[in-house]
Amino acid sequence: MKLEITFQGKTRNRDAFIRSVQRLAKAQEYQLGAWKDGMRVVLCPLGYLDMGWTRESGLFGGWKITGGCITVPGGPGLHKAVVELIDALSKKDLKEVQVVDSTGFWEHRDFQRLSQETYGPWLEQELRGALVKLGQSPESVPLFWGEEDYLPQEVPDTVYTPMGRFSKGWLQEQLDQGRTEELARRIFLWPNAFKDAFYYRNGAMKRMWQDCCFAPSDRHYSDEQINGFVLSFLERANRLDPALPLPMSAYRELCIMDGRAFKIPEDAPELEEEFTPGYHKGELLQSYERLWLPLPGVYRYEWSDDGLGNAGCIWIDEDGGGPIWRVSGYRNKDGAADWNADMSELKDVETLEPEGGKARWGWKDIPNKAEPDLPLRQLLGEVAAGDTLYVITVTFSDDEEQEEIYDRLHRMKIMDKQDTPFGGGQ
């Protein structure tokens, strides 16, 4: 069961409605994204309200506005914030508002009831369901993993979430002791009615666990943004509640990565964690459509598009100057895809038949234009899966890197989102 809220309404003036959304978002420090027929209000790192509009027919037709937000694992605070945003819009440019709220909060507006009678029991049910799965198999179980493009490194008998990883034993103990409220404050990003210290600590925890590479801020602007976000949120949490336990070891590590002085006192309480924050510190199963490759989490990802129809993913080892992986996909409109490249001149050609497709690869020496005196090699690989041919190229320099690349290719997987452990998310 999803906890969500949807709405629809009408406006005579779409541009005035958009300006109202912009003003409200700015006042609440929400972020905005827009496209031709809609916009997104990002209320917190785990929650956003999507809205779309269509023109009504007739000479004097206005605009129909629809929108919705799934408010878990954001939490009851996110749900309350969405309701307040819809409320505020209904008092300005949004008329004839109709709301469907799976929690009933739109009608009763009792936050304690929302938190204790809806979100608490819902979380307990989800956690107990995850423990049942762990009882059937020790393979780690995802909760609220949604539409991420990677899977974390496998750690048996654990549950992994955007907010962190938890062991089967620890979760069972918390539930047996009736500590649902404490679990909610750790697993929901926005557990309370307002943006208090828990909100800022948990917002930082989400970014640390799911998004942060723990790389130097000067490596790339994305590292600078994420590191700065985490540090500012933790420092704000400490100012709001100096007694709230924080991930101080990770905070100090990121301060060093960001080149900033410690602003949180040394005697601030440490948040006890079974596992060190940061999925990107380990190996990740990265995806390009149906193709999943095991790559180091510290590799920086980017999307490449030359504007000529050639687009794909790039994973770069910028810290160690290691391999550069590129993956593109090409669909066959006439049926099943098949290998296409001539590999007769490649070295160490290998083939593999992972479930759902077939793969082959080999490598050759190429000129090193940047450093002519140093060797440079390039691997070419093809993976045929259904109607798509995936082309993999990896630039590398020596036998050791080649051995690592071949090992990773042997562990590739082909699977649709519904076949992954999270099956499309909660």
C-alpha positions in Angstrom: 0.0 0.0 0.0 1.3 3.4 -0.9 0.6 6.5 1.2 -0.1 9.3 -1.3 -2.1 12.3 -2.1 -3.5 13.4 -5.5 -5.5 16.4 -6.5 -7.1 18.2 -9.4 -8.4 21.7 -9.9 -8.9 24.5 -12.5 -7.4 27.8 -13.2 -8.3 30.6 -15.6 -4.7 31.8 -15.9 -2.0 29.1 -16.1 0.9 31.7 -15.9 -0.6 33.2 -12.8 -0.8 29.7 -11.3 2.8 29.0 -12.1 3.9 32.3 -10.5 2.0 31.3 -7.4 3.8 28.0 -7.2 7.1 29.8 -7.7 6.4 32.2 -4.8 5.3 29.5 -2.5 8.2 27.3 -3.3 10.7 30.1 -2.7 9.1 30.9 0.6 9.5 27.3 1.8 13.0 26.7 0.2 11.6 24.1 -2.2 13.2 23.5 -5.5 11.4 23.7 -8.9 11.7 21.9 -12.2 9.5 22.6 -15.2 8.7 21.2 -18.6 6.2 22.1 -21.4 3.1 20.6 -19.8 4.0 20.5 -16.1 6.3 21.2 -13.2 7.8 19.5 -10.2 8.1 20.9 -6.7 10.8 19.2 -4.7 9.8 19.5 -1.1 12.6 17.4 0.3 15.4 15.0 -0.9 12.8 12.1 -0.9 9.6 13.8 -1.9 8.2 15.9 -4.8 4.8 17.0 -6.0 4.4 16.6 -9.8 1.8 18.8 -11.5 0.6 18.8 -15.1 -1.9 21.0 -17.0 -4.2 20.6 -20.0 -6.2 23.2 -21.9 -10.0 22.9 -21.6 -12.1 23.1 -24.7 -14.3 26.0 -25.5 -13.8 29.7 -26.3 -13.5 30.6 -22.6 -11.8 27.4 -21.5 -9.3 27.5 -18.8 -6.7 25.0 -17.6 -7.2 21.7 -15.7 -4.4 21.1 -13.2 -3.6 17.6 -11.8 -0.9 16.5 -9.5 0.2 14.0 -6.9 2.9 12.9 -4.4 3.8 9.5 -2.9 4.8 10.5 0.6 6.8 7.5 1.7 9.6 7.2 2.7 9.5 11.0 3.0 7.3 10.7 6.0 4.3 12.4 7.7 6.1 15.8 7.6 6.2 15.6 3.8 2.6 14.6 3.7 1.6 17.6 5.8 3.8 19.9 3.6 2.1 18.7 0.4 -1.4 19.3 2.0 -0.4 22.8 3.0 1.0 23.6 -0.5 -2.3 22.4 -2.2 -4.2 24.4 0.5 -2.2 27.6 -0.3 -2.7 27.2 -4.0 -6.5 26.7 -3.6 -6.6 30.1 -1.9 -5.0 31.8 -4.8 -5.3 30.6 -8.4 -6.5 27.0 -8.1 -10.2 26.6 -8.0 -12.7 23.7 -7.7 -10.0 21.6 -5.9 -10.7 17.9 -5.4 -8.3 15.9 -3.3 -7.8 12.1 -2.8 -5.7 11.5 0.3 -5.0 7.8 1.2 -4.3 8.8 4.8 -7.4 10.9 5.5 -5.2 13.8 6.6 -6.7 16.2 4.1 -10.0 15.9 6.0 -8.9 15.6 9.7 -5.6 17.7 9.8 -4.5 15.9 13.0 -0.7 15.4 12.6 -0.3 13.2 15.7 -3.1 10.9 14.3 -1.4 10.9 10.9 2.0 10.0 12.4 0.9 7.5 15.1 -2.1 5.8 13.4 -1.0 5.8 9.8 2.7 6.2 9.2 3.9 4.3 12.3 1.8 1.1 11.6 2.5 1.3 7.9 6.3 1.4 8.6 6.1 -1.5 11.0 4.2 -3.6 8.4 6.8 -2.8 5.8 9.7 -3.8 8.0 8.0 -7.0 9.2 7.4 -7.9 5.6 11.1 -7.4 4.8 12.1 -9.6 7.8 9.8 -12.3 6.5 11.7 -12.2 3.2 15.0 -12.4 5.0 13.7 -15.4 6.8 13.2 -17.1 3.5 16.5 -16.1 2.0 19.6 -14.3 3.4 19.9 -12.1 0.3 19.5 -8.4 1.2 16.1 -6.9 0.8 15.3 -3.4 -0.5 12.8 -1.0 1.0 11.6 2.2 -0.8 14.4 1.7 -3.4 12.1 3.0 -6.2 13.6 3.9 -9.5 17.3 4.1 -8.7 19.7 3.1 -11.5 21.9 1.0 -9.3 21.8 -1.7 -6.7 24.2 -1.6 -3.6 26.8 -4.2 -2.9 25.2 -7.4 -1.4 25.4 -7.7 2.4 23.4 -10.8 3.5 20.7 -10.5 6.2 20.2 -6.8 5.8 17.6 -4.3 4.6 18.8 -1.4 2.5 16.9 1.8 2.1 17.7 5.3 0.8 18.2 6.2 4.5 20.8 3.5 5.2 21.4 -0.2 5.7 20.0 -2.1 8.7 20.7 -5.7 9.9 18.0 -8.3 10.3 18.9 -8.7 14.0 18.8 -5.0 14.8 15.4 -4.4 13.1 13.9 -7.5 14.8 15.1 -6.2 18.2 13.7 -2.7 17.6 10.3 -4.1 16.6 10.2 -6.6 19.5 10.8 -3.7 21.9 8.0 -1.6 20.4 10.4 1.1 19.2 8.3 2.0 16.1 8.5 5.8 16.9 12.3 5.6 17.1 12.4 3.6 13.8 10.2 6.2 12.1 12.6 9.0 13.2 15.5 7.1 11.6 13.9 5.8 8.4 11.5 8.6 7.5 13.3 11.6 6.2 10.7 14.1 7.5 9.3 12.4 10.6 7.9 15.4 12.4 5.5 18.2 11.6 8.2 20.8 10.8 11.7 21.1 9.5 13.4 20.3 12.8 16.8 18.8 13.6 15.6 15.3 12.6 14.7 16.6 9.1 18.1 18.1 8.5 20.0 15.2 9.9 17.9 12.7 7.9 18.2 14.8 4.8 22.0 14.6 5.1 21.8 10.8 5.8 19.9 10.3 2.6 22.5 12.1 0.5 25.4 10.4 2.3 24.0 6.9 1.9 22.5 7.1 -1.6 24.2 9.9 -3.5 27.6 10.8 -2.0 30.8 9.3 -3.4 32.9 10.7 -0.5 35.2 12.2 -3.1 37.1 15.5 -3.0 34.8 18.5 -3.7 37.3 19.7 -6.4 36.9 16.4 -8.4 33.7 17.6 -10.0 31.0 20.1 -9.4 28.5 17.3 -8.5 30.8 16.2 -5.7 31.1 19.8 -4.5 27.3 20.1 -4.5 26.5 16.9 -2.6 29.3 17.4 -0.1 28.2 20.9 0.6 24.6 19.8 1.0 25.4 17.1 3.5 27.7 19.3 5.6 25.3 22.3 5.7 22.3 20.0 6.7 24.3 18.4 9.5 25.5 21.7 10.8 22.0 23.1 10.7 20.7 20.0 12.6 23.4 20.6 15.3 22.4 24.2 15.7 18.7 23.3 16.1 19.4 20.5 18.6 23.0 20.1 19.9 22.0 16.9 21.7 20.8 15.0 18.6 23.2 12.2 17.6 24.9 12.8 14.2 27.1 10.7 12.0 30.2 12.7 13.2 32.8 10.4 11.7 31.3 10.8 8.2 30.9 14.5 8.9 34.6 15.0 9.6 35.6 12.9 6.6 33.5 15.1 4.3 34.8 18.2 5.9 38.3 17.1 4.9 37.0 16.2 1.4 35.5 19.7 1.1 38.4 21.5 2.6 36.4 23.2 5.3 36.9 23.5 9.0 34.9 21.5 11.5 31.9 23.6 12.6 30.2 21.0 14.8 31.8 20.7 18.3 34.0 17.7 18.9 31.8 16.6 21.8 28.7 16.3 19.7 27.1 12.9 20.2 27.8 10.2 17.5 24.9 8.5 15.8 25.5 4.7 16.3 25.4 2.9 13.0 25.9 -0.7 12.2 27.3 0.1 8.8 29.4 3.0 7.5 27.3 5.5 5.5 27.8 5.5 1.7 26.7 2.9 -0.8 29.1 4.4 -3.3 32.0 3.4 -1.1 31.5 -0.2 -2.3 30.7 -1.8 -5.6 27.4 -1.0 -7.3 25.5 -2.8 -9.9 25.0 0.0 -12.4 22.3 -0.1 -15.1 21.9 1.0 -18.7 18.3 0.0 -19.5 18.4 -3.8 -19.1 22.1 -4.2 -18.9 23.6 -4.1 -15.3 27.4 -3.9 -14.8 29.2 -4.3 -11.4 31.4 -1.1 -11.1 33.1 0.7 -8.3 30.7 3.2 -6.7 33.3 5.9 -6.6 33.3 6.1 -10.4 31.7 9.3 -11.6 28.7 8.9 -13.9 27.7 11.2 -16.7 25.4 11.0 -19.7 27.0 11.7 -23.1 25.2 12.9 -26.1 27.0 14.3 -29.2 23.8 15.6 -30.8 24.2 13.2 -33.7 22.1 10.4 -32.3 25.0 8.9 -30.4 24.2 8.8 -26.7 25.0 6.7 -23.7 26.4 6.3 -20.2 30.0 7.0 -19.1 31.6 5.9 -15.9 35.0 7.5 -15.1 37.6 6.6 -12.5 38.8 10.1 -12.0 40.5 9.5 -8.7 42.9 6.7 -9.9 43.1 7.5 -13.6 41.8 4.0 -14.3 39.4 2.6 -16.9 36.7 4.7 -18.6 33.6 2.7 -19.4 31.1 3.7 -22.1 27.8 2.0 -22.8 25.3 2.7 -25.6 22.2 0.8 -26.8 20.7 0.3 -30.3 17.3 -1.2 -30.9 16.5 -3.4 -33.8 13.0 -2.5 -35.2 12.9 -5.8 -37.1 13.2 -8.2 -34.2 15.9 -9.7 -32.0 19.3 -7.9 -31.9 22.5 -9.8 -32.7 26.2 -9.1 -32.6 27.5 -6.8 -35.3 31.2 -5.9 -34.9 34.2 -7.6 -36.5 36.3 -8.9 -33.7 38.8 -10.9 -35.8 41.7 -8.6 -35.0 40.9 -8.2 -31.3 42.9 -10.0 -28.6 41.7 -12.3 -25.8 38.1 -12.5 -27.2 35.7 -14.1 -24.8 32.0 -15.0 -25.0 29.3 -15.2 -22.3 25.7 -16.2 -22.2 24.1 -14.5 -19.2 20.4 -15.2 -18.7 18.4 -13.2 -21.2 21.1 -12.6 -23.8 24.6 -13.2 -25.1 27.8 -11.2 -24.9 31.3 -11.1 -26.3 34.3 -8.8 -26.0 38.0 -8.4 -26.8 40.7 -5.6 -26.8 43.3 -4.0 -29.0 46.1 -1.4 -28.6 45.3 2.1 -29.6 47.4 5.3 -30.0 47.8 7.3 -26.8 47.5 10.9 -28.1 47.7 12.5 -24.7 50.8 10.6 -23.5 52.5 8.9 -26.6 55.1 7.1 -24.5 52.5 5.2 -22.4 50.5 2.2 -23.6 46.7 2.5 -24.1 44.2 -0.2 -24.9 40.5 -0.3 -25.7 38.1 -3.1 -25.1 35.1 -3.5 -27.4 32.1 -5.5 -26.2 28.7 -6.4 -27.5 25.7 -7.6 -25.5 22.6 -8.8 -27.4 19.5 -8.8 -25.3 16.0 -8.9 -26.8 15.7 -6.3 -29.4 18.7 -4.2 -28.1 22.4 -4.4 -28.9 24.5 -2.8 -26.1 27.9 -1.7 -27.2 30.6 -1.4 -24.4 33.9 0.3 -24.8 36.5 0.4 -22.0 39.7 2.4 -22.3 42.5 1.1 -20.0 46.3 0.8 -19.8 47.6 -2.5 -18.5 47.2 -6.2 -17.8 46.0 -5.6 -14.2 43.2 -3.4 -15.3 42.3 -5.8 -18.1 41.9 -8.6 -15.6 39.6 -6.5 -13.4 37.5 -5.5 -16.5 37.1 -9.1 -17.6 36.1 -10.1 -14.1 33.4 -7.4 -14.1 32.1 -8.4 -17.5 31.8 -12.0 -16.4 29.5 -10.8 -13.6 27.2 -8.6 -15.8 23.4 -9.2 -15.6 20.5 -8.7 -18.0 17.2 -8.0 -16.3 14.2 -5.7 -16.5 13.3 -3.4 -13.6 10.5 -5.7 -12.5 13.1 -8.6 -12.3 15.4 -6.7 -9.9 15.1 -7.1 -6.1 13.1 -3.9 -5.8 10.8 -4.8 -8.7 10.0 -1.2 -9.5 9.9 0.0 -5.9 7.3 0.4 -3.1 
